[in-house]
Amino acid sequence: MPFAISSPAFANDQAIPPAYTCDGTNLSPPLAWHDAPPGTRSFVLVLEDPDAPSGPFYHWGVYDIPADRTTLPAGAPLGRQSVAINDFRRPGYGGPCPPKADAAHHYHFRLAALSRAHLALARDADIVSLWRAAQPYIIASVELIGAYAR
């Protein structure tokens, strides 16, 4: 099977349950992946809303995920050293929270398999910096898209 990412909480191109948004408990959804390519030494995960009114909005950035890991549980408790600063200006997950008047926004969970075990990032690195730092080491990437409207 090819490298793939999924969630038991929602199917690709389907609605993200409110529990994983600002209208619920605001916990990150459970994620699972399989068949990472040979040579994978770590993973990077980024959650982006390209439909935000002011341009792409980054909700979550996780890095240095060990290569032997294949899941992140709901509300994944991650240490500060492995998360980037989101566009809410805090580390960790910030759930979907589109403006109430907007049509559904599409949230892209991008998982990249890296040829490097650790990325050298400042403790206050934002998600754009994280994704830029990962680029030279990406072996393969996959995406899960969820939608949410308020």
Buried (B, 14 or more C-beta within 10 A) or exposed (E): EEBBBBBEBBEEEEEBBBBBBBBEEBBBBBBBBEEBEEEBBBBBBBBBBEBBEEEEBBBBBBBBBEBEEBEBEBBBEBEEEBBBBBBBEEBBBBBBBBEEEEEBBBBBBBBBBBEBEEBEBEEEBBBBBBBEBBEEBBBBBBBBBBBBBB
